[in-house]
Amino acid sequence: MSLEQLLGKRIVELREGKEWTQEKLAAEAGIAPRHLQQIEHGKRWPRAATLRKLAKAFKIEPEDILRGI
């Protein structure tokens, strides 16, 4: 499994833990739903700014998203 796929899986786990849809997370993070979909499917590695937006939406540190992958 690639790093992109592992990161995508981690983001899905975090999102589902909050019982959020992709659309809800994208709105909370201020990113396009299509962009989030590509990240979750392991087709794209997010830029640092996008990772910070996702972490802020989850109310965690960016490092916590990357931990374990």
All heavy atoms as TSV, in Angstrom:
chain	resi	resn	atom	element	x	y	z
A	1	MET	N	N	0.851	-1.176	0.000
A	1	MET	CA	C	0.000	0.000	0.000
A	1	MET	C	C	0.900	1.244	0.000
A	1	MET	O	O	1.854	1.327	0.758
A	1	MET	CB	C	-0.897	-0.026	1.235
A	1	MET	CG	C	-2.013	0.988	1.198
A	1	MET	SD	S	-3.186	0.853	2.568
A	1	MET	CE	C	-4.251	-0.436	1.965
A	2	SER	N	N	0.569	2.209	-0.843
A	2	SER	CA	C	1.380	3.424	-0.952
A	2	SER	C	C	1.105	4.370	0.219
A	2	SER	O	O	0.090	4.238	0.918
A	2	SER	CB	C	1.075	4.148	-2.266
A	2	SER	OG	O	-0.217	4.726	-2.213
A	3	LEU	N	N	1.986	5.335	0.397
A	3	LEU	CA	C	1.773	6.346	1.440
A	3	LEU	C	C	0.494	7.129	1.195
A	3	LEU	O	O	-0.232	7.460	2.134
A	3	LEU	CB	C	2.964	7.306	1.510
A	3	LEU	CG	C	4.225	6.770	2.169
A	3	LEU	CD1	C	5.347	7.796	2.090
A	3	LEU	CD2	C	3.958	6.406	3.614
A	4	GLU	N	N	0.216	7.423	-0.065
A	4	GLU	CA	C	-1.013	8.144	-0.403
A	4	GLU	C	C	-2.248	7.354	0.027
A	4	GLU	O	O	-3.200	7.910	0.564
A	4	GLU	CB	C	-1.074	8.443	-1.908
A	4	GLU	CG	C	-0.102	9.492	-2.371
A	4	GLU	CD	C	1.290	8.941	-2.688
A	4	GLU	OE1	O	1.527	7.708	-2.525
A	4	GLU	OE2	O	2.154	9.734	-3.081
A	5	GLN	N	N	-2.222	6.051	-0.214
A	5	GLN	CA	C	-3.351	5.200	0.164
A	5	GLN	C	C	-3.484	5.093	1.677
A	5	GLN	O	O	-4.592	5.109	2.207
A	5	GLN	CB	C	-3.197	3.809	-0.449
A	5	GLN	CG	C	-3.374	3.808	-1.955
A	5	GLN	CD	C	-2.976	2.489	-2.580
A	5	GLN	OE1	O	-2.001	1.854	-2.165
A	5	GLN	NE2	N	-3.723	2.073	-3.588
A	6	LEU	N	N	-2.353	4.997	2.371
A	6	LEU	CA	C	-2.385	4.933	3.834
A	6	LEU	C	C	-2.935	6.224	4.424
A	6	LEU	O	O	-3.736	6.197	5.368
A	6	LEU	CB	C	-0.986	4.645	4.390
A	6	LEU	CG	C	-0.453	3.239	4.142
A	6	LEU	CD1	C	1.019	3.152	4.541
A	6	LEU	CD2	C	-1.279	2.204	4.900
A	7	LEU	N	N	-2.510	7.353	3.872
A	7	LEU	CA	C	-3.015	8.636	4.349
A	7	LEU	C	C	-4.515	8.741	4.077
A	7	LEU	O	O	-5.280	9.166	4.948
A	7	LEU	CB	C	-2.279	9.798	3.685
A	7	LEU	CG	C	-2.803	11.191	4.058
A	7	LEU	CD1	C	-2.641	11.455	5.546
A	7	LEU	CD2	C	-2.105	12.256	3.242
A	8	GLY	N	N	-4.932	8.348	2.902
A	8	GLY	CA	C	-6.347	8.385	2.565
A	8	GLY	C	C	-7.174	7.551	3.531
A	8	GLY	O	O	-8.232	7.981	4.007
A	9	LYS	N	N	-6.682	6.366	3.840
A	9	LYS	CA	C	-7.372	5.481	4.777
A	9	LYS	C	C	-7.469	6.131	6.154
A	9	LYS	O	O	-8.504	6.073	6.807
A	9	LYS	CB	C	-6.629	4.145	4.859
A	9	LYS	CG	C	-7.295	3.127	5.722
A	9	LYS	CD	C	-6.526	1.816	5.715
A	9	LYS	CE	C	-7.177	0.846	6.688
A	9	LYS	NZ	N	-6.418	-0.360	6.888
A	10	ARG	N	N	-6.403	6.786	6.581
A	10	ARG	CA	C	-6.385	7.458	7.883
A	10	ARG	C	C	-7.419	8.587	7.924
A	10	ARG	O	O	-8.138	8.743	8.911
A	10	ARG	CB	C	-4.976	8.000	8.158
A	10	ARG	CG	C	-4.855	8.845	9.383
A	10	ARG	CD	C	-4.865	8.021	10.645
A	10	ARG	NE	N	-4.565	8.904	11.765
A	10	ARG	CZ	C	-5.252	8.927	12.883
A	10	ARG	NH1	N	-6.240	8.085	13.073
A	10	ARG	NH2	N	-4.939	9.760	13.845
A	11	ILE	N	N	-7.506	9.357	6.863
A	11	ILE	CA	C	-8.467	10.460	6.817
A	11	ILE	C	C	-9.892	9.916	6.818
A	11	ILE	O	O	-10.763	10.464	7.511
A	11	ILE	CB	C	-8.178	11.381	5.622
A	11	ILE	CG1	C	-6.860	12.117	5.869
A	11	ILE	CG2	C	-9.322	12.380	5.407
A	11	ILE	CD1	C	-6.329	12.898	4.696
A	12	VAL	N	N	-10.132	8.839	6.094
A	12	VAL	CA	C	-11.454	8.207	6.108
A	12	VAL	C	C	-11.804	7.765	7.530
A	12	VAL	O	O	-12.922	7.989	8.006
A	12	VAL	CB	C	-11.529	7.015	5.131
A	12	VAL	CG1	C	-12.803	6.206	5.336
A	12	VAL	CG2	C	-11.425	7.496	3.695
A	13	GLU	N	N	-10.858	7.143	8.224
A	13	GLU	CA	C	-11.103	6.692	9.603
A	13	GLU	C	C	-11.466	7.866	10.505
A	13	GLU	O	O	-12.408	7.778	11.300
A	13	GLU	CB	C	-9.869	5.973	10.163
A	13	GLU	CG	C	-9.613	4.627	9.543
A	13	GLU	CD	C	-8.261	4.039	9.929
A	13	GLU	OE1	O	-7.471	4.713	10.641
A	13	GLU	OE2	O	-7.983	2.904	9.510
A	14	LEU	N	N	-10.711	8.965	10.392
A	14	LEU	CA	C	-11.003	10.144	11.202
A	14	LEU	C	C	-12.375	10.723	10.860
A	14	LEU	O	O	-13.151	11.082	11.743
A	14	LEU	CB	C	-9.913	11.207	11.001
A	14	LEU	CG	C	-8.548	10.881	11.586
A	14	LEU	CD1	C	-7.494	11.841	11.045
A	14	LEU	CD2	C	-8.595	10.941	13.110
A	15	ARG	N	N	-12.673	10.805	9.572
A	15	ARG	CA	C	-13.951	11.357	9.128
A	15	ARG	C	C	-15.115	10.495	9.602
A	15	ARG	O	O	-16.110	11.003	10.141
A	15	ARG	CB	C	-13.964	11.464	7.596
A	15	ARG	CG	C	-15.281	11.971	7.040
A	15	ARG	CD	C	-15.235	12.181	5.551
A	15	ARG	NE	N	-14.895	11.018	4.769
A	15	ARG	CZ	C	-15.731	10.014	4.501
A	15	ARG	NH1	N	-16.959	10.004	4.973
A	15	ARG	NH2	N	-15.326	8.995	3.741
A	16	GLU	N	N	-14.993	9.199	9.422
A	16	GLU	CA	C	-16.069	8.301	9.835
A	16	GLU	C	C	-16.228	8.274	11.357
A	16	GLU	O	O	-17.340	8.075	11.859
A	16	GLU	CB	C	-15.836	6.900	9.282
A	16	GLU	CG	C	-16.048	6.841	7.780
A	16	GLU	CD	C	-15.779	5.486	7.169
A	16	GLU	OE1	O	-15.166	4.614	7.836
A	16	GLU	OE2	O	-16.161	5.285	5.996
A	17	GLY	N	N	-15.130	8.502	12.076
A	17	GLY	CA	C	-15.210	8.590	13.532
A	17	GLY	C	C	-16.076	9.751	13.992
A	17	GLY	O	O	-16.677	9.711	15.067
A	18	LYS	N	N	-16.152	10.780	13.176
A	18	LYS	CA	C	-17.015	11.927	13.472
A	18	LYS	C	C	-18.387	11.790	12.819
A	18	LYS	O	O	-19.233	12.670	12.959
A	18	LYS	CB	C	-16.352	13.222	12.999
A	18	LYS	CG	C	-15.147	13.617	13.830
A	18	LYS	CD	C	-14.792	15.053	13.553
A	18	LYS	CE	C	-13.749	15.557	14.512
A	18	LYS	NZ	N	-14.304	15.945	15.797
A	19	GLU	N	N	-18.574	10.680	12.087
A	19	GLU	CA	C	-19.815	10.430	11.351
A	19	GLU	C	C	-20.110	11.549	10.351
A	19	GLU	O	O	-21.252	11.976	10.184
A	19	GLU	CB	C	-20.987	10.203	12.311
A	19	GLU	CG	C	-20.778	8.998	13.203
A	19	GLU	CD	C	-21.931	8.717	14.139
A	19	GLU	OE1	O	-22.916	9.475	14.162
A	19	GLU	OE2	O	-21.831	7.710	14.863
A	20	TRP	N	N	-19.056	12.012	9.686
A	20	TRP	CA	C	-19.161	13.054	8.670
A	20	TRP	C	C	-19.130	12.437	7.287
A	20	TRP	O	O	-18.452	11.445	7.047
A	20	TRP	CB	C	-17.996	14.038	8.775
A	20	TRP	CG	C	-18.048	14.979	9.920
A	20	TRP	CD1	C	-19.043	15.137	10.833
A	20	TRP	CD2	C	-17.035	15.910	10.295
A	20	TRP	NE1	N	-18.710	16.106	11.733
A	20	TRP	CE2	C	-17.493	16.602	11.432
A	20	TRP	CE3	C	-15.790	16.229	9.777
A	20	TRP	CZ2	C	-16.745	17.593	12.048
A	20	TRP	CZ3	C	-15.043	17.217	10.390
A	20	TRP	CH2	C	-15.516	17.898	11.516
A	21	THR	N	N	-19.826	13.077	6.363
A	21	THR	CA	C	-19.711	12.725	4.949
A	21	THR	C	C	-18.471	13.417	4.393
A	21	THR	O	O	-17.895	14.311	5.033
A	21	THR	CB	C	-20.943	13.220	4.167
A	21	THR	OG1	O	-20.975	14.646	4.241
A	21	THR	CG2	C	-22.234	12.612	4.703
A	22	GLN	N	N	-18.094	13.026	3.183
A	22	GLN	CA	C	-16.991	13.727	2.529
A	22	GLN	C	C	-17.343	15.197	2.336
A	22	GLN	O	O	-16.485	16.061	2.512
A	22	GLN	CB	C	-16.678	13.098	1.170
A	22	GLN	CG	C	-15.920	11.815	1.246
A	22	GLN	CD	C	-15.581	11.268	-0.124
A	22	GLN	OE1	O	-16.242	11.564	-1.118
A	22	GLN	NE2	N	-14.541	10.445	-0.178
A	23	GLU	N	N	-18.593	15.459	1.994
A	23	GLU	CA	C	-19.027	16.837	1.767
A	23	GLU	C	C	-18.913	17.673	3.040
A	23	GLU	O	O	-18.500	18.826	3.001
A	23	GLU	CB	C	-20.465	16.872	1.236
A	23	GLU	CG	C	-20.620	16.311	-0.161
A	23	GLU	CD	C	-20.619	14.776	-0.228
A	23	GLU	OE1	O	-20.781	14.100	0.807
A	23	GLU	OE2	O	-20.435	14.246	-1.338
A	24	LYS	N	N	-19.278	17.083	4.170
A	24	LYS	CA	C	-19.195	17.779	5.459
A	24	LYS	C	C	-17.741	18.100	5.792
A	24	LYS	O	O	-17.424	19.225	6.181
A	24	LYS	CB	C	-19.838	16.925	6.554
A	24	LYS	CG	C	-19.614	17.401	7.963
A	24	LYS	CD	C	-20.456	18.588	8.321
A	24	LYS	CE	C	-20.311	18.873	9.822
A	24	LYS	NZ	N	-20.779	20.181	10.181
A	25	LEU	N	N	-16.845	17.122	5.652
A	25	LEU	CA	C	-15.433	17.368	5.946
A	25	LEU	C	C	-14.861	18.410	4.999
A	25	LEU	O	O	-14.149	19.310	5.430
A	25	LEU	CB	C	-14.618	16.075	5.871
A	25	LEU	CG	C	-13.105	16.234	6.049
A	25	LEU	CD1	C	-12.754	16.968	7.346
A	25	LEU	CD2	C	-12.408	14.889	5.981
A	26	ALA	N	N	-15.172	18.308	3.729
A	26	ALA	CA	C	-14.671	19.281	2.766
A	26	ALA	C	C	-15.126	20.690	3.144
A	26	ALA	O	O	-14.331	21.636	3.101
A	26	ALA	CB	C	-15.135	18.926	1.362
A	27	ALA	N	N	-16.383	20.827	3.538
A	27	ALA	CA	C	-16.904	22.140	3.941
A	27	ALA	C	C	-16.214	22.631	5.202
A	27	ALA	O	O	-15.831	23.812	5.292
A	27	ALA	CB	C	-18.413	22.056	4.154
A	28	GLU	N	N	-16.040	21.759	6.184
A	28	GLU	CA	C	-15.377	22.137	7.442
A	28	GLU	C	C	-13.932	22.566	7.197
A	28	GLU	O	O	-13.427	23.475	7.861
A	28	GLU	CB	C	-15.409	20.976	8.437
A	28	GLU	CG	C	-16.776	20.652	8.972
A	28	GLU	CD	C	-17.296	21.664	9.973
A	28	GLU	OE1	O	-16.502	22.261	10.712
A	28	GLU	OE2	O	-18.523	21.861	9.996
A	29	ALA	N	N	-13.266	21.894	6.253
A	29	ALA	CA	C	-11.854	22.184	5.975
A	29	ALA	C	C	-11.678	23.295	4.945
A	29	ALA	O	O	-10.568	23.809	4.772
A	29	ALA	CB	C	-11.152	20.912	5.492
A	30	GLY	N	N	-12.754	23.634	4.253
A	30	GLY	CA	C	-12.655	24.673	3.232
A	30	GLY	C	C	-11.917	24.226	1.982
A	30	GLY	O	O	-11.177	24.990	1.372
A	31	ILE	N	N	-12.138	22.966	1.611
A	31	ILE	CA	C	-11.524	22.446	0.388
A	31	ILE	C	C	-12.621	21.878	-0.507
A	31	ILE	O	O	-13.738	21.618	-0.053
A	31	ILE	CB	C	-10.441	21.374	0.671
A	31	ILE	CG1	C	-11.040	20.139	1.341
A	31	ILE	CG2	C	-9.309	21.959	1.510
A	31	ILE	CD1	C	-10.063	18.981	1.500
A	32	ALA	N	N	-12.304	21.667	-1.755
A	32	ALA	CA	C	-13.274	21.125	-2.701
A	32	ALA	C	C	-13.549	19.651	-2.394
A	32	ALA	O	O	-12.611	18.897	-2.106
A	32	ALA	CB	C	-12.755	21.260	-4.127
A	33	PRO	N	N	-14.816	19.240	-2.452
A	33	PRO	CA	C	-15.132	17.830	-2.204
A	33	PRO	C	C	-14.366	16.878	-3.125
A	33	PRO	O	O	-13.935	15.812	-2.693
A	33	PRO	CB	C	-16.638	17.745	-2.464
A	33	PRO	CG	C	-17.136	19.125	-2.211
A	33	PRO	CD	C	-16.022	20.045	-2.659
A	34	ARG	N	N	-14.181	17.259	-4.383
A	34	ARG	CA	C	-13.439	16.416	-5.333
A	34	ARG	C	C	-11.988	16.238	-4.888
A	34	ARG	O	O	-11.421	15.160	-5.020
A	34	ARG	CB	C	-13.510	17.034	-6.737
A	34	ARG	CG	C	-12.749	16.269	-7.774
A	34	ARG	CD	C	-13.506	15.026	-8.203
A	34	ARG	NE	N	-12.767	14.378	-9.276
A	34	ARG	CZ	C	-12.512	13.084	-9.303
A	34	ARG	NH1	N	-12.972	12.298	-8.366
A	34	ARG	NH2	N	-11.826	12.564	-10.278
A	35	HIS	N	N	-11.403	17.294	-4.367
A	35	HIS	CA	C	-10.020	17.225	-3.875
A	35	HIS	C	C	-9.939	16.238	-2.706
A	35	HIS	O	O	-9.040	15.390	-2.652
A	35	HIS	CB	C	-9.563	18.616	-3.461
A	35	HIS	CG	C	-8.123	18.705	-3.108
A	35	HIS	ND1	N	-7.512	19.876	-2.776
A	35	HIS	CD2	C	-7.138	17.784	-3.025
A	35	HIS	CE1	C	-6.240	19.674	-2.500
A	35	HIS	NE2	N	-5.994	18.400	-2.647
A	36	LEU	N	N	-10.879	16.343	-1.779
A	36	LEU	CA	C	-10.903	15.416	-0.647
A	36	LEU	C	C	-11.076	13.983	-1.138
A	36	LEU	O	O	-10.406	13.075	-0.646
A	36	LEU	CB	C	-12.024	15.785	0.324
A	36	LEU	CG	C	-12.199	14.824	1.498
A	36	LEU	CD1	C	-10.928	14.753	2.352
A	36	LEU	CD2	C	-13.397	15.211	2.327
A	37	GLN	N	N	-11.952	13.789	-2.095
A	37	GLN	CA	C	-12.177	12.447	-2.632
A	37	GLN	C	C	-10.880	11.865	-3.201
A	37	GLN	O	O	-10.553	10.695	-2.961
A	37	GLN	CB	C	-13.256	12.494	-3.711
A	37	GLN	CG	C	-13.620	11.141	-4.260
A	37	GLN	CD	C	-14.674	11.237	-5.350
A	37	GLN	OE1	O	-14.692	12.199	-6.124
A	37	GLN	NE2	N	-15.547	10.260	-5.411
A	38	GLN	N	N	-10.125	12.673	-3.924
A	38	GLN	CA	C	-8.856	12.205	-4.490
A	38	GLN	C	C	-7.857	11.849	-3.392
A	38	GLN	O	O	-7.123	10.861	-3.507
A	38	GLN	CB	C	-8.275	13.261	-5.415
A	38	GLN	CG	C	-9.073	13.434	-6.682
A	38	GLN	CD	C	-8.578	14.584	-7.534
A	38	GLN	OE1	O	-8.008	15.552	-7.041
A	38	GLN	NE2	N	-8.810	14.482	-8.831
A	39	ILE	N	N	-7.838	12.637	-2.323
A	39	ILE	CA	C	-6.937	12.347	-1.197
A	39	ILE	C	C	-7.351	11.042	-0.532
A	39	ILE	O	O	-6.513	10.169	-0.274
A	39	ILE	CB	C	-6.925	13.515	-0.192
A	39	ILE	CG1	C	-6.286	14.760	-0.819
A	39	ILE	CG2	C	-6.179	13.120	1.084
A	39	ILE	CD1	C	-6.486	16.042	-0.020
A	40	GLU	N	N	-8.642	10.904	-0.247
A	40	GLU	CA	C	-9.124	9.696	0.437
A	40	GLU	C	C	-8.906	8.433	-0.392
A	40	GLU	O	O	-8.685	7.367	0.165
A	40	GLU	CB	C	-10.599	9.840	0.795
A	40	GLU	CG	C	-10.844	10.751	1.975
A	40	GLU	CD	C	-12.256	10.659	2.518
A	40	GLU	OE1	O	-13.099	9.939	1.939
A	40	GLU	OE2	O	-12.525	11.329	3.534
A	41	HIS	N	N	-8.951	8.553	-1.693
A	41	HIS	CA	C	-8.747	7.387	-2.550
A	41	HIS	C	C	-7.273	7.131	-2.866
A	41	HIS	O	O	-6.957	6.245	-3.661
A	41	HIS	CB	C	-9.549	7.526	-3.847
A	41	HIS	CG	C	-11.019	7.367	-3.623
A	41	HIS	ND1	N	-11.955	8.141	-4.247
A	41	HIS	CD2	C	-11.714	6.522	-2.815
A	41	HIS	CE1	C	-13.164	7.784	-3.836
A	41	HIS	NE2	N	-13.042	6.806	-2.964
A	42	GLY	N	N	-6.386	7.911	-2.245
A	42	GLY	CA	C	-4.957	7.687	-2.428
A	42	GLY	C	C	-4.417	8.118	-3.773
A	42	GLY	O	O	-3.347	7.682	-4.183
A	43	LYS	N	N	-5.142	8.992	-4.452
A	43	LYS	CA	C	-4.709	9.453	-5.765
A	43	LYS	C	C	-3.931	10.751	-5.697
A	43	LYS	O	O	-3.336	11.167	-6.690
A	43	LYS	CB	C	-5.928	9.643	-6.674
A	43	LYS	CG	C	-6.642	8.350	-6.959
A	43	LYS	CD	C	-7.855	8.559	-7.828
A	43	LYS	CE	C	-8.538	7.222	-8.070
A	43	LYS	NZ	N	-9.787	7.373	-8.787
A	44	ARG	N	N	-3.922	11.356	-4.525
A	44	ARG	CA	C	-3.284	12.654	-4.376
A	44	ARG	C	C	-2.741	12.820	-2.968
A	44	ARG	O	O	-3.385	12.434	-2.002
A	44	ARG	CB	C	-4.354	13.706	-4.632
A	44	ARG	CG	C	-3.826	14.961	-5.100
A	44	ARG	CD	C	-4.938	15.835	-5.578
A	44	ARG	NE	N	-4.248	17.058	-5.906
A	44	ARG	CZ	C	-4.754	18.070	-6.502
A	44	ARG	NH1	N	-5.997	18.051	-6.850
A	44	ARG	NH2	N	-4.046	19.110	-6.756
A	45	TRP	N	N	-1.546	13.386	-2.865
A	45	TRP	CA	C	-0.975	13.719	-1.558
A	45	TRP	C	C	-1.271	15.193	-1.309
A	45	TRP	O	O	-0.971	16.034	-2.152
A	45	TRP	CB	C	0.533	13.471	-1.557
A	45	TRP	CG	C	1.125	13.672	-0.199
A	45	TRP	CD1	C	1.675	14.816	0.283
A	45	TRP	CD2	C	1.213	12.711	0.841
A	45	TRP	NE1	N	2.098	14.623	1.575
A	45	TRP	CE2	C	1.822	13.335	1.945
A	45	TRP	CE3	C	0.819	11.381	0.959
A	45	TRP	CZ2	C	2.056	12.676	3.150
A	45	TRP	CZ3	C	1.056	10.732	2.161
A	45	TRP	CH2	C	1.674	11.376	3.235
A	46	PRO	N	N	-1.872	15.536	-0.165
A	46	PRO	CA	C	-2.229	16.931	0.077
A	46	PRO	C	C	-1.010	17.809	0.350
A	46	PRO	O	O	-0.017	17.345	0.914
A	46	PRO	CB	C	-3.120	16.862	1.311
A	46	PRO	CG	C	-2.662	15.635	2.026
A	46	PRO	CD	C	-2.249	14.671	0.949
A	47	ARG	N	N	-1.120	19.053	-0.062
A	47	ARG	CA	C	-0.090	20.028	0.291
A	47	ARG	C	C	-0.163	20.267	1.794
A	47	ARG	O	O	-1.174	19.953	2.438
A	47	ARG	CB	C	-0.330	21.342	-0.439
A	47	ARG	CG	C	-0.132	21.232	-1.917
A	47	ARG	CD	C	-0.373	22.562	-2.560
A	47	ARG	NE	N	-0.142	22.424	-4.002
A	47	ARG	CZ	C	0.208	23.427	-4.767
A	47	ARG	NH1	N	0.327	24.634	-4.275
A	47	ARG	NH2	N	0.418	23.224	-6.042
A	48	ALA	N	N	0.887	20.866	2.341
A	48	ALA	CA	C	0.935	21.127	3.783
A	48	ALA	C	C	-0.250	21.984	4.223
A	48	ALA	O	O	-0.844	21.732	5.280
A	48	ALA	CB	C	2.252	21.797	4.146
A	49	ALA	N	N	-0.605	22.976	3.430
A	49	ALA	CA	C	-1.730	23.851	3.799
A	49	ALA	C	C	-3.035	23.064	3.874
A	49	ALA	O	O	-3.858	23.291	4.771
A	49	ALA	CB	C	-1.856	24.994	2.802
A	50	THR	N	N	-3.230	22.126	2.953
A	50	THR	CA	C	-4.444	21.304	2.962
A	50	THR	C	C	-4.453	20.380	4.166
A	50	THR	O	O	-5.485	20.203	4.817
A	50	THR	CB	C	-4.557	20.493	1.659
A	50	THR	OG1	O	-4.544	21.400	0.551
A	50	THR	CG2	C	-5.809	19.645	1.633
A	51	LEU	N	N	-3.306	19.824	4.492
A	51	LEU	CA	C	-3.202	18.955	5.665
A	51	LEU	C	C	-3.538	19.738	6.932
A	51	LEU	O	O	-4.244	19.232	7.811
A	51	LEU	CB	C	-1.794	18.364	5.734
A	51	LEU	CG	C	-1.583	17.180	6.644
A	51	LEU	CD1	C	-2.502	16.026	6.271
A	51	LEU	CD2	C	-0.143	16.739	6.608
A	52	ARG	N	N	-3.071	20.993	7.009
A	52	ARG	CA	C	-3.396	21.841	8.167
A	52	ARG	C	C	-4.895	22.125	8.233
A	52	ARG	O	O	-5.483	22.113	9.313
A	52	ARG	CB	C	-2.607	23.146	8.122
A	52	ARG	CG	C	-1.146	22.985	8.517
A	52	ARG	CD	C	-0.450	24.321	8.745
A	52	ARG	NE	N	-0.379	25.130	7.537
A	52	ARG	CZ	C	0.574	25.061	6.618
A	52	ARG	NH1	N	1.561	24.201	6.772
A	52	ARG	NH2	N	0.566	25.846	5.563
A	53	LYS	N	N	-5.531	22.351	7.087
A	53	LYS	CA	C	-6.974	22.599	7.059
A	53	LYS	C	C	-7.748	21.369	7.537
A	53	LYS	O	O	-8.717	21.490	8.285
A	53	LYS	CB	C	-7.430	22.968	5.645
A	53	LYS	CG	C	-6.991	24.343	5.204
A	53	LYS	CD	C	-7.441	24.601	3.772
A	53	LYS	CE	C	-6.982	25.945	3.269
A	53	LYS	NZ	N	-7.452	26.192	1.894
A	54	LEU	N	N	-7.330	20.204	7.095
A	54	LEU	CA	C	-7.990	18.973	7.525
A	54	LEU	C	C	-7.815	18.772	9.030
A	54	LEU	O	O	-8.773	18.437	9.732
A	54	LEU	CB	C	-7.444	17.772	6.750
A	54	LEU	CG	C	-7.827	17.710	5.277
A	54	LEU	CD1	C	-6.984	16.666	4.546
A	54	LEU	CD2	C	-9.312	17.405	5.112
A	55	ALA	N	N	-6.607	18.986	9.513
A	55	ALA	CA	C	-6.341	18.837	10.942
A	55	ALA	C	C	-7.187	19.818	11.751
A	55	ALA	O	O	-7.755	19.447	12.792
A	55	ALA	CB	C	-4.857	19.049	11.228
A	56	LYS	N	N	-7.290	21.038	11.285
A	56	LYS	CA	C	-8.098	22.043	11.992
A	56	LYS	C	C	-9.559	21.599	12.035
A	56	LYS	O	O	-10.222	21.737	13.067
A	56	LYS	CB	C	-7.962	23.393	11.306
A	56	LYS	CG	C	-8.649	24.506	12.047
A	56	LYS	CD	C	-8.381	25.845	11.396
A	56	LYS	CE	C	-9.096	26.954	12.161
A	56	LYS	NZ	N	-8.872	28.266	11.553
A	57	ALA	N	N	-10.065	21.064	10.937
A	57	ALA	CA	C	-11.445	20.577	10.899
A	57	ALA	C	C	-11.655	19.454	11.919
A	57	ALA	O	O	-12.696	19.394	12.579
A	57	ALA	CB	C	-11.803	20.098	9.497
A	58	PHE	N	N	-10.658	18.584	12.060
A	58	PHE	CA	C	-10.744	17.479	13.017
A	58	PHE	C	C	-10.401	17.904	14.444
A	58	PHE	O	O	-10.541	17.126	15.382
A	58	PHE	CB	C	-9.795	16.337	12.616
A	58	PHE	CG	C	-10.221	15.567	11.401
A	58	PHE	CD1	C	-9.331	15.342	10.360
A	58	PHE	CD2	C	-11.489	15.022	11.298
A	58	PHE	CE1	C	-9.695	14.606	9.243
A	58	PHE	CE2	C	-11.871	14.284	10.185
A	58	PHE	CZ	C	-10.967	14.074	9.166
A	59	LYS	N	N	-9.885	19.133	14.596
A	59	LYS	CA	C	-9.443	19.660	15.903
A	59	LYS	C	C	-8.301	18.823	16.476
A	59	LYS	O	O	-8.291	18.462	17.647
A	59	LYS	CB	C	-10.616	19.756	16.869
A	59	LYS	CG	C	-11.656	20.743	16.397
A	59	LYS	CD	C	-12.746	20.946	17.396
A	59	LYS	CE	C	-13.604	22.074	16.889
A	59	LYS	NZ	N	-14.979	21.882	16.854
A	60	ILE	N	N	-7.352	18.510	15.583
A	60	ILE	CA	C	-6.136	17.798	15.975
A	60	ILE	C	C	-4.950	18.485	15.300
A	60	ILE	O	O	-5.128	19.368	14.464
A	60	ILE	CB	C	-6.181	16.300	15.588
A	60	ILE	CG1	C	-6.326	16.131	14.068
A	60	ILE	CG2	C	-7.294	15.576	16.331
A	60	ILE	CD1	C	-6.269	14.683	13.593
A	61	GLU	N	N	-3.760	18.061	15.644
A	61	GLU	CA	C	-2.551	18.579	15.017
A	61	GLU	C	C	-2.299	17.824	13.703
A	61	GLU	O	O	-2.638	16.638	13.605
A	61	GLU	CB	C	-1.347	18.410	15.943
A	61	GLU	CG	C	-1.441	19.226	17.219
A	61	GLU	CD	C	-1.466	20.724	16.956
A	61	GLU	OE1	O	-0.715	21.190	16.071
A	61	GLU	OE2	O	-2.242	21.415	17.635
A	62	PRO	N	N	-1.698	18.491	12.714
A	62	PRO	CA	C	-1.396	17.798	11.453
A	62	PRO	C	C	-0.585	16.516	11.659
A	62	PRO	O	O	-0.799	15.524	10.963
A	62	PRO	CB	C	-0.605	18.834	10.649
A	62	PRO	CG	C	-1.052	20.149	11.189
A	62	PRO	CD	C	-1.326	19.904	12.661
A	63	GLU	N	N	0.313	16.540	12.637
A	63	GLU	CA	C	1.135	15.359	12.910
A	63	GLU	C	C	0.279	14.160	13.312
A	63	GLU	O	O	0.644	13.015	13.073
A	63	GLU	CB	C	2.164	15.655	14.008
A	63	GLU	CG	C	3.167	16.708	13.653
A	63	GLU	CD	C	2.656	18.146	13.824
A	63	GLU	OE1	O	1.674	18.377	14.569
A	63	GLU	OE2	O	3.230	19.042	13.192
A	64	ASP	N	N	-0.871	14.454	13.953
A	64	ASP	CA	C	-1.747	13.362	14.387
A	64	ASP	C	C	-2.395	12.648	13.195
A	64	ASP	O	O	-2.731	11.470	13.297
A	64	ASP	CB	C	-2.828	13.879	15.339
A	64	ASP	CG	C	-2.245	14.377	16.655
A	64	ASP	OD1	O	-1.180	13.873	17.063
A	64	ASP	OD2	O	-2.841	15.294	17.252
A	65	ILE	N	N	-2.587	13.363	12.104
A	65	ILE	CA	C	-3.113	12.709	10.906
A	65	ILE	C	C	-2.059	11.764	10.345
A	65	ILE	O	O	-2.361	10.651	9.923
A	65	ILE	CB	C	-3.521	13.741	9.834
A	65	ILE	CG1	C	-4.711	14.575	10.325
A	65	ILE	CG2	C	-3.869	13.042	8.513
A	65	ILE	CD1	C	-5.127	15.686	9.381
A	66	LEU	N	N	-0.808	12.193	10.362
A	66	LEU	CA	C	0.272	11.409	9.768
A	66	LEU	C	C	0.769	10.279	10.668
A	66	LEU	O	O	1.420	9.349	10.189
A	66	LEU	CB	C	1.446	12.328	9.418
A	66	LEU	CG	C	1.134	13.422	8.411
A	66	LEU	CD1	C	2.304	14.361	8.273
A	66	LEU	CD2	C	0.740	12.834	7.069
A	67	ARG	N	N	0.465	10.363	11.939
A	67	ARG	CA	C	0.953	9.369	12.888
A	67	ARG	C	C	0.451	7.967	12.505
A	67	ARG	O	O	-0.724	7.775	12.247
A	67	ARG	CB	C	0.464	9.721	14.289
A	67	ARG	CG	C	1.154	8.915	15.370
A	67	ARG	CD	C	0.964	9.505	16.744
A	67	ARG	NE	N	1.846	10.668	16.847
A	67	ARG	CZ	C	1.449	11.876	17.261
A	67	ARG	NH1	N	0.214	12.085	17.607
A	67	ARG	NH2	N	2.301	12.859	17.331
A	68	GLY	N	N	1.366	7.053	12.435
A	68	GLY	CA	C	1.008	5.668	12.164
A	68	GLY	C	C	0.986	5.256	10.703
A	68	GLY	O	O	0.676	4.128	10.396
A	69	ILE	N	N	1.316	6.210	9.805
A	69	ILE	CA	C	1.332	5.792	8.400
A	69	ILE	C	C	2.759	5.738	7.895
A	69	ILE	O	O	3.647	6.272	8.468
A	69	ILE	CB	C	0.494	6.699	7.473
A	69	ILE	CG1	C	1.034	8.127	7.423
A	69	ILE	CG2	C	-0.942	6.685	7.902
A	69	ILE	CD1	C	0.463	8.920	6.272
